[in-house]
Amino acid sequence: MSDGYQGYLNVRGYKDLEVENRPKSWSTWVTFSVSQAAPAAAPSKPIVRKY
């Protein structure tokens, strides 16, 4: 991916079970997503606790 972008790829597939009265089949999903990358978080100061 290019600088400043991030990508996500997901592939899922399922085979139908218990298909006594239905045709045998597969279900497949493919997801591809591209978005801008999250900005880099600034370092935070440690929490100071006084007891």
LUMLUMDREN-2810 file (N, C-alpha, C; in Angstrom, 1 decimal):
<atoms>
<atom><aa>M</aa><ch>A</ch><at>N</at><xx>0.8</xx><yy>-1.2</yy><zz>0.0</zz></atom>
<atom><aa>M</aa><ch>A</ch><at>CA</at><xx>0.0</xx><yy>0.0</yy><zz>0.0</zz></atom>
<atom><aa>M</aa><ch>A</ch><at>C</at><xx>0.9</xx><yy>1.2</yy><zz>0.0</zz></atom>
<atom><aa>S</aa><ch>A</ch><at>N</at><xx>0.3</xx><yy>2.3</yy><zz>-0.4</zz></atom>
<atom><aa>S</aa><ch>A</ch><at>CA</at><xx>1.0</xx><yy>3.6</yy><zz>-0.4</zz></atom>
<atom><aa>S</aa><ch>A</ch><at>C</at><xx>1.1</xx><yy>4.2</yy><zz>1.0</zz></atom>
<atom><aa>D</aa><ch>A</ch><at>N</at><xx>2.1</xx><yy>5.1</yy><zz>1.2</zz></atom>
<atom><aa>D</aa><ch>A</ch><at>CA</at><xx>2.2</xx><yy>5.8</yy><zz>2.5</zz></atom>
<atom><aa>D</aa><ch>A</ch><at>C</at><xx>0.9</xx><yy>6.4</yy><zz>2.9</zz></atom>
<atom><aa>G</aa><ch>A</ch><at>N</at><xx>0.5</xx><yy>6.3</yy><zz>4.1</zz></atom>
<atom><aa>G</aa><ch>A</ch><at>CA</at><xx>-0.7</xx><yy>6.9</yy><zz>4.6</zz></atom>
<atom><aa>G</aa><ch>A</ch><at>C</at><xx>-2.0</xx><yy>6.1</yy><zz>4.4</zz></atom>
<atom><aa>Y</aa><ch>A</ch><at>N</at><xx>-1.8</xx><yy>4.9</yy><zz>3.8</zz></atom>
<atom><aa>Y</aa><ch>A</ch><at>CA</at><xx>-3.0</xx><yy>4.1</yy><zz>3.7</zz></atom>
<atom><aa>Y</aa><ch>A</ch><at>C</at><xx>-2.8</xx><yy>2.7</yy><zz>4.2</zz></atom>
<atom><aa>Q</aa><ch>A</ch><at>N</at><xx>-3.8</xx><yy>2.0</yy><zz>4.6</zz></atom>
<atom><aa>Q</aa><ch>A</ch><at>CA</at><xx>-3.7</xx><yy>0.7</yy><zz>5.1</zz></atom>
<atom><aa>Q</aa><ch>A</ch><at>C</at><xx>-4.8</xx><yy>-0.2</yy><zz>4.4</zz></atom>
<atom><aa>G</aa><ch>A</ch><at>N</at><xx>-4.5</xx><yy>-1.5</yy><zz>4.3</zz></atom>
<atom><aa>G</aa><ch>A</ch><at>CA</at><xx>-5.5</xx><yy>-2.3</yy><zz>3.6</zz></atom>
<atom><aa>G</aa><ch>A</ch><at>C</at><xx>-5.9</xx><yy>-3.5</yy><zz>4.5</zz></atom>
<atom><aa>Y</aa><ch>A</ch><at>N</at><xx>-7.0</xx><yy>-4.1</yy><zz>4.2</zz></atom>
<atom><aa>Y</aa><ch>A</ch><at>CA</at><xx>-7.5</xx><yy>-5.3</yy><zz>4.9</zz></atom>
<atom><aa>Y</aa><ch>A</ch><at>C</at><xx>-8.1</xx><yy>-6.2</yy><zz>3.9</zz></atom>
<atom><aa>L</aa><ch>A</ch><at>N</at><xx>-7.8</xx><yy>-7.5</yy><zz>4.0</zz></atom>
<atom><aa>L</aa><ch>A</ch><at>CA</at><xx>-8.3</xx><yy>-8.5</yy><zz>3.1</zz></atom>
<atom><aa>L</aa><ch>A</ch><at>C</at><xx>-8.8</xx><yy>-9.7</yy><zz>4.0</zz></atom>
<atom><aa>N</aa><ch>A</ch><at>N</at><xx>-10.0</xx><yy>-10.1</yy><zz>3.7</zz></atom>
<atom><aa>N</aa><ch>A</ch><at>CA</at><xx>-10.6</xx><yy>-11.2</yy><zz>4.5</zz></atom>
<atom><aa>N</aa><ch>A</ch><at>C</at><xx>-11.3</xx><yy>-12.1</yy><zz>3.5</zz></atom>
<atom><aa>V</aa><ch>A</ch><at>N</at><xx>-11.1</xx><yy>-13.4</yy><zz>3.6</zz></atom>
<atom><aa>V</aa><ch>A</ch><at>CA</at><xx>-11.7</xx><yy>-14.4</yy><zz>2.7</zz></atom>
<atom><aa>V</aa><ch>A</ch><at>C</at><xx>-12.4</xx><yy>-15.5</yy><zz>3.6</zz></atom>
<atom><aa>R</aa><ch>A</ch><at>N</at><xx>-13.7</xx><yy>-15.7</yy><zz>3.4</zz></atom>
<atom><aa>R</aa><ch>A</ch><at>CA</at><xx>-14.4</xx><yy>-16.7</yy><zz>4.2</zz></atom>
<atom><aa>R</aa><ch>A</ch><at>C</at><xx>-15.2</xx><yy>-17.6</yy><zz>3.3</zz></atom>
<atom><aa>G</aa><ch>A</ch><at>N</at><xx>-15.2</xx><yy>-18.9</yy><zz>3.6</zz></atom>
<atom><aa>G</aa><ch>A</ch><at>CA</at><xx>-16.0</xx><yy>-19.8</yy><zz>2.8</zz></atom>
<atom><aa>G</aa><ch>A</ch><at>C</at><xx>-16.6</xx><yy>-20.9</yy><zz>3.7</zz></atom>
<atom><aa>Y</aa><ch>A</ch><at>N</at><xx>-17.8</xx><yy>-21.2</yy><zz>3.4</zz></atom>
<atom><aa>Y</aa><ch>A</ch><at>CA</at><xx>-18.6</xx><yy>-22.2</yy><zz>4.1</zz></atom>
<atom><aa>Y</aa><ch>A</ch><at>C</at><xx>-19.2</xx><yy>-23.2</yy><zz>3.2</zz></atom>
<atom><aa>K</aa><ch>A</ch><at>N</at><xx>-19.2</xx><yy>-24.5</yy><zz>3.6</zz></atom>
<atom><aa>K</aa><ch>A</ch><at>CA</at><xx>-19.9</xx><yy>-25.5</yy><zz>2.9</zz></atom>
<atom><aa>K</aa><ch>A</ch><at>C</at><xx>-21.2</xx><yy>-25.8</yy><zz>3.6</zz></atom>
<atom><aa>D</aa><ch>A</ch><at>N</at><xx>-22.3</xx><yy>-25.9</yy><zz>2.9</zz></atom>
<atom><aa>D</aa><ch>A</ch><at>CA</at><xx>-23.6</xx><yy>-26.2</yy><zz>3.5</zz></atom>
<atom><aa>D</aa><ch>A</ch><at>C</at><xx>-23.6</xx><yy>-27.6</yy><zz>4.0</zz></atom>
<atom><aa>L</aa><ch>A</ch><at>N</at><xx>-24.1</xx><yy>-27.8</yy><zz>5.2</zz></atom>
<atom><aa>L</aa><ch>A</ch><at>CA</at><xx>-24.2</xx><yy>-29.2</yy><zz>5.8</zz></atom>
<atom><aa>L</aa><ch>A</ch><at>C</at><xx>-25.7</xx><yy>-29.5</yy><zz>5.8</zz></atom>
<atom><aa>E</aa><ch>A</ch><at>N</at><xx>-25.9</xx><yy>-30.8</yy><zz>6.0</zz></atom>
<atom><aa>E</aa><ch>A</ch><at>CA</at><xx>-27.3</xx><yy>-31.3</yy><zz>6.2</zz></atom>
<atom><aa>E</aa><ch>A</ch><at>C</at><xx>-28.2</xx><yy>-30.8</yy><zz>5.0</zz></atom>
<atom><aa>V</aa><ch>A</ch><at>N</at><xx>-27.8</xx><yy>-31.2</yy><zz>3.8</zz></atom>
<atom><aa>V</aa><ch>A</ch><at>CA</at><xx>-28.4</xx><yy>-30.8</yy><zz>2.6</zz></atom>
<atom><aa>V</aa><ch>A</ch><at>C</at><xx>-29.3</xx><yy>-31.9</yy><zz>2.0</zz></atom>
<atom><aa>E</aa><ch>A</ch><at>N</at><xx>-30.1</xx><yy>-32.5</yy><zz>2.8</zz></atom>
<atom><aa>E</aa><ch>A</ch><at>CA</at><xx>-30.9</xx><yy>-33.6</yy><zz>2.4</zz></atom>
<atom><aa>E</aa><ch>A</ch><at>C</at><xx>-31.9</xx><yy>-33.2</yy><zz>1.4</zz></atom>
<atom><aa>N</aa><ch>A</ch><at>N</at><xx>-32.6</xx><yy>-32.1</yy><zz>1.5</zz></atom>
<atom><aa>N</aa><ch>A</ch><at>CA</at><xx>-33.6</xx><yy>-31.7</yy><zz>0.6</zz></atom>
<atom><aa>N</aa><ch>A</ch><at>C</at><xx>-33.2</xx><yy>-30.4</yy><zz>-0.2</zz></atom>
<atom><aa>R</aa><ch>A</ch><at>N</at><xx>-31.9</xx><yy>-30.1</yy><zz>-0.2</zz></atom>
<atom><aa>R</aa><ch>A</ch><at>CA</at><xx>-31.4</xx><yy>-28.9</yy><zz>-0.9</zz></atom>
<atom><aa>R</aa><ch>A</ch><at>C</at><xx>-30.2</xx><yy>-29.3</yy><zz>-1.7</zz></atom>
<atom><aa>P</aa><ch>A</ch><at>N</at><xx>-29.9</xx><yy>-28.6</yy><zz>-2.7</zz></atom>
<atom><aa>P</aa><ch>A</ch><at>CA</at><xx>-28.7</xx><yy>-28.9</yy><zz>-3.5</zz></atom>
<atom><aa>P</aa><ch>A</ch><at>C</at><xx>-27.4</xx><yy>-28.5</yy><zz>-2.6</zz></atom>
<atom><aa>K</aa><ch>A</ch><at>N</at><xx>-26.4</xx><yy>-29.3</yy><zz>-2.8</zz></atom>
<atom><aa>K</aa><ch>A</ch><at>CA</at><xx>-25.1</xx><yy>-29.0</yy><zz>-2.1</zz></atom>
<atom><aa>K</aa><ch>A</ch><at>C</at><xx>-24.5</xx><yy>-27.7</yy><zz>-2.7</zz></atom>
<atom><aa>S</aa><ch>A</ch><at>N</at><xx>-24.0</xx><yy>-26.9</yy><zz>-1.8</zz></atom>
<atom><aa>S</aa><ch>A</ch><at>CA</at><xx>-23.5</xx><yy>-25.6</yy><zz>-2.2</zz></atom>
<atom><aa>S</aa><ch>A</ch><at>C</at><xx>-22.4</xx><yy>-25.1</yy><zz>-1.3</zz></atom>
<atom><aa>W</aa><ch>A</ch><at>N</at><xx>-21.8</xx><yy>-24.0</yy><zz>-1.7</zz></atom>
<atom><aa>W</aa><ch>A</ch><at>CA</at><xx>-20.7</xx><yy>-23.3</yy><zz>-1.0</zz></atom>
<atom><aa>W</aa><ch>A</ch><at>C</at><xx>-21.2</xx><yy>-21.8</yy><zz>-0.9</zz></atom>
<atom><aa>S</aa><ch>A</ch><at>N</at><xx>-20.8</xx><yy>-21.2</yy><zz>0.1</zz></atom>
<atom><aa>S</aa><ch>A</ch><at>CA</at><xx>-21.0</xx><yy>-19.8</yy><zz>0.3</zz></atom>
<atom><aa>S</aa><ch>A</ch><at>C</at><xx>-19.6</xx><yy>-19.2</yy><zz>0.5</zz></atom>
<atom><aa>T</aa><ch>A</ch><at>N</at><xx>-19.3</xx><yy>-18.1</yy><zz>-0.2</zz></atom>
<atom><aa>T</aa><ch>A</ch><at>CA</at><xx>-17.9</xx><yy>-17.5</yy><zz>-0.1</zz></atom>
<atom><aa>T</aa><ch>A</ch><at>C</at><xx>-18.1</xx><yy>-16.0</yy><zz>0.0</zz></atom>
<atom><aa>W</aa><ch>A</ch><at>N</at><xx>-17.3</xx><yy>-15.4</yy><zz>0.8</zz></atom>
<atom><aa>W</aa><ch>A</ch><at>CA</at><xx>-17.3</xx><yy>-13.9</yy><zz>1.0</zz></atom>
<atom><aa>W</aa><ch>A</ch><at>C</at><xx>-15.9</xx><yy>-13.4</yy><zz>0.9</zz></atom>
<atom><aa>V</aa><ch>A</ch><at>N</at><xx>-15.6</xx><yy>-12.4</yy><zz>0.1</zz></atom>
<atom><aa>V</aa><ch>A</ch><at>CA</at><xx>-14.3</xx><yy>-11.8</yy><zz>0.0</zz></atom>
<atom><aa>V</aa><ch>A</ch><at>C</at><xx>-14.5</xx><yy>-10.3</yy><zz>0.3</zz></atom>
<atom><aa>T</aa><ch>A</ch><at>N</at><xx>-13.7</xx><yy>-9.8</yy><zz>1.3</zz></atom>
<atom><aa>T</aa><ch>A</ch><at>CA</at><xx>-13.8</xx><yy>-8.4</yy><zz>1.6</zz></atom>
<atom><aa>T</aa><ch>A</ch><at>C</at><xx>-12.4</xx><yy>-7.8</yy><zz>1.4</zz></atom>
<atom><aa>F</aa><ch>A</ch><at>N</at><xx>-12.3</xx><yy>-6.7</yy><zz>0.7</zz></atom>
<atom><aa>F</aa><ch>A</ch><at>CA</at><xx>-11.1</xx><yy>-5.9</yy><zz>0.6</zz></atom>
<atom><aa>F</aa><ch>A</ch><at>C</at><xx>-11.4</xx><yy>-4.5</yy><zz>0.9</zz></atom>
<atom><aa>S</aa><ch>A</ch><at>N</at><xx>-10.7</xx><yy>-3.9</yy><zz>1.8</zz></atom>
<atom><aa>S</aa><ch>A</ch><at>CA</at><xx>-11.0</xx><yy>-2.5</yy><zz>2.3</zz></atom>
<atom><aa>S</aa><ch>A</ch><at>C</at><xx>-9.7</xx><yy>-1.8</yy><zz>2.3</zz></atom>
<atom><aa>V</aa><ch>A</ch><at>N</at><xx>-9.7</xx><yy>-0.5</yy><zz>1.8</zz></atom>
<atom><aa>V</aa><ch>A</ch><at>CA</at><xx>-8.6</xx><yy>0.4</yy><zz>1.9</zz></atom>
<atom><aa>V</aa><ch>A</ch><at>C</at><xx>-9.0</xx><yy>1.6</yy><zz>2.6</zz></atom>
<atom><aa>S</aa><ch>A</ch><at>N</at><xx>-8.2</xx><yy>2.1</yy><zz>3.5</zz></atom>
<atom><aa>S</aa><ch>A</ch><at>CA</at><xx>-8.6</xx><yy>3.3</yy><zz>4.3</zz></atom>
<atom><aa>S</aa><ch>A</ch><at>C</at><xx>-7.3</xx><yy>4.1</yy><zz>4.6</zz></atom>
<atom><aa>Q</aa><ch>A</ch><at>N</at><xx>-7.5</xx><yy>5.3</yy><zz>5.0</zz></atom>
<atom><aa>Q</aa><ch>A</ch><at>CA</at><xx>-6.3</xx><yy>6.1</yy><zz>5.5</zz></atom>
<atom><aa>Q</aa><ch>A</ch><at>C</at><xx>-5.8</xx><yy>5.5</yy><zz>6.8</zz></atom>
<atom><aa>A</aa><ch>A</ch><at>N</at><xx>-4.5</xx><yy>5.5</yy><zz>6.9</zz></atom>
<atom><aa>A</aa><ch>A</ch><at>CA</at><xx>-3.9</xx><yy>5.0</yy><zz>8.2</zz></atom>
<atom><aa>A</aa><ch>A</ch><at>C</at><xx>-4.2</xx><yy>5.9</yy><zz>9.3</zz></atom>
<atom><aa>A</aa><ch>A</ch><at>N</at><xx>-4.3</xx><yy>5.4</yy><zz>10.5</zz></atom>
<atom><aa>A</aa><ch>A</ch><at>CA</at><xx>-4.5</xx><yy>6.2</yy><zz>11.7</zz></atom>
<atom><aa>A</aa><ch>A</ch><at>C</at><xx>-3.3</xx><yy>7.1</yy><zz>12.0</zz></atom>
<atom><aa>P</aa><ch>A</ch><at>N</at><xx>-3.5</xx><yy>8.3</yy><zz>12.4</zz></atom>
<atom><aa>P</aa><ch>A</ch><at>CA</at><xx>-2.3</xx><yy>9.1</yy><zz>12.7</zz></atom>
<atom><aa>P</aa><ch>A</ch><at>C</at><xx>-1.5</xx><yy>8.5</yy><zz>13.9</zz></atom>
<atom><aa>A</aa><ch>A</ch><at>N</at><xx>-0.2</xx><yy>8.7</yy><zz>13.8</zz></atom>
<atom><aa>A</aa><ch>A</ch><at>CA</at><xx>0.7</xx><yy>8.2</yy><zz>14.9</zz></atom>
<atom><aa>A</aa><ch>A</ch><at>C</at><xx>0.3</xx><yy>8.9</yy><zz>16.2</zz></atom>
<atom><aa>A</aa><ch>A</ch><at>N</at><xx>0.2</xx><yy>8.1</yy><zz>17.3</zz></atom>
<atom><aa>A</aa><ch>A</ch><at>CA</at><xx>-0.2</xx><yy>8.7</yy><zz>18.6</zz></atom>
<atom><aa>A</aa><ch>A</ch><at>C</at><xx>1.1</xx><yy>9.4</yy><zz>19.2</zz></atom>
<atom><aa>A</aa><ch>A</ch><at>N</at><xx>0.8</xx><yy>10.5</yy><zz>19.8</zz></atom>
<atom><aa>A</aa><ch>A</ch><at>CA</at><xx>1.9</xx><yy>11.2</yy><zz>20.4</zz></atom>
<atom><aa>A</aa><ch>A</ch><at>C</at><xx>2.2</xx><yy>10.5</yy><zz>21.8</zz></atom>
<atom><aa>P</aa><ch>A</ch><at>N</at><xx>3.4</xx><yy>10.4</yy><zz>22.2</zz></atom>
<atom><aa>P</aa><ch>A</ch><at>CA</at><xx>3.7</xx><yy>9.8</yy><zz>23.4</zz></atom>
<atom><aa>P</aa><ch>A</ch><at>C</at><xx>3.1</xx><yy>10.5</yy><zz>24.6</zz></atom>
<atom><aa>S</aa><ch>A</ch><at>N</at><xx>2.4</xx><yy>9.8</yy><zz>25.4</zz></atom>
<atom><aa>S</aa><ch>A</ch><at>CA</at><xx>1.7</xx><yy>10.4</yy><zz>26.6</zz></atom>
<atom><aa>S</aa><ch>A</ch><at>C</at><xx>2.6</xx><yy>10.4</yy><zz>27.8</zz></atom>
<atom><aa>K</aa><ch>A</ch><at>N</at><xx>2.4</xx><yy>11.4</yy><zz>28.7</zz></atom>
<atom><aa>K</aa><ch>A</ch><at>CA</at><xx>3.1</xx><yy>11.5</yy><zz>29.9</zz></atom>
<atom><aa>K</aa><ch>A</ch><at>C</at><xx>2.6</xx><yy>10.4</yy><zz>30.8</zz></atom>
<atom><aa>P</aa><ch>A</ch><at>N</at><xx>3.5</xx><yy>9.8</yy><zz>31.6</zz></atom>
<atom><aa>P</aa><ch>A</ch><at>CA</at><xx>3.1</xx><yy>8.8</yy><zz>32.6</zz></atom>
<atom><aa>P</aa><ch>A</ch><at>C</at><xx>2.2</xx><yy>9.4</yy><zz>33.6</zz></atom>
<atom><aa>I</aa><ch>A</ch><at>N</at><xx>1.2</xx><yy>8.6</yy><zz>34.1</zz></atom>
<atom><aa>I</aa><ch>A</ch><at>CA</at><xx>0.3</xx><yy>9.1</yy><zz>35.1</zz></atom>
<atom><aa>I</aa><ch>A</ch><at>C</at><xx>1.0</xx><yy>9.1</yy><zz>36.5</zz></atom>
<atom><aa>V</aa><ch>A</ch><at>N</at><xx>1.0</xx><yy>10.2</yy><zz>37.1</zz></atom>
<atom><aa>V</aa><ch>A</ch><at>CA</at><xx>1.6</xx><yy>10.4</yy><zz>38.4</zz></atom>
<atom><aa>V</aa><ch>A</ch><at>C</at><xx>0.6</xx><yy>10.3</yy><zz>39.5</zz></atom>
<atom><aa>R</aa><ch>A</ch><at>N</at><xx>0.7</xx><yy>9.4</yy><zz>40.4</zz></atom>
<atom><aa>R</aa><ch>A</ch><at>CA</at><xx>-0.2</xx><yy>9.3</yy><zz>41.5</zz></atom>
<atom><aa>R</aa><ch>A</ch><at>C</at><xx>0.5</xx><yy>9.5</yy><zz>42.8</zz></atom>
<atom><aa>K</aa><ch>A</ch><at>N</at><xx>-0.1</xx><yy>10.3</yy><zz>43.7</zz></atom>
<atom><aa>K</aa><ch>A</ch><at>CA</at><xx>0.4</xx><yy>10.6</yy><zz>45.0</zz></atom>
<atom><aa>K</aa><ch>A</ch><at>C</at><xx>-0.5</xx><yy>10.0</yy><zz>46.0</zz></atom>
<atom><aa>Y</aa><ch>A</ch><at>N</at><xx>0.0</xx><yy>9.2</yy><zz>46.9</zz></atom>
<atom><aa>Y</aa><ch>A</ch><at>CA</at><xx>-0.9</xx><yy>8.6</yy><zz>47.9</zz></atom>
<atom><aa>Y</aa><ch>A</ch><at>C</at><xx>-0.6</xx><yy>9.2</yy><zz>49.2</zz></atom>
</atoms>
